[in-house]
Amino acid sequence: MKAWWASFALLVYLGASAAAQEQKYCCTTLDTSICLAKVLKKVDLQLNDTYQKSLKTVEDSAQDGQNLRDAQRAWIAYRDAACKAEYDLWGGGT
């Protein structure tokens, strides 16, 4: 159960960190895109690291491990759908 809260807390922190990084860049869609690509790469690495550590903490319980994998897959599907929806609205830039 601790792994779930740690993962959630990290996601909240990473989201805030990404928002702060985005605010450092301005002026053009290209500037923002370059910045966000860098932030995405960093956050994705951190998220994957946390996920792998979380899997190791629940490896003693097959059910907990499966629940974590199922939750991760569901979250990824949600994330991709939400990003697609936003991109469809704003993908052309300003």
Secondary structure by P-SEA (a helix, b strand, c coil): caaaaaaaaaaaaaaaaaaaaaaaccccaaaaaaaaaaaaaaaaaaaaaaaaaaaaaacccaaaaaaaaaaaaaaaaaaaaaaaaaaaaccccc
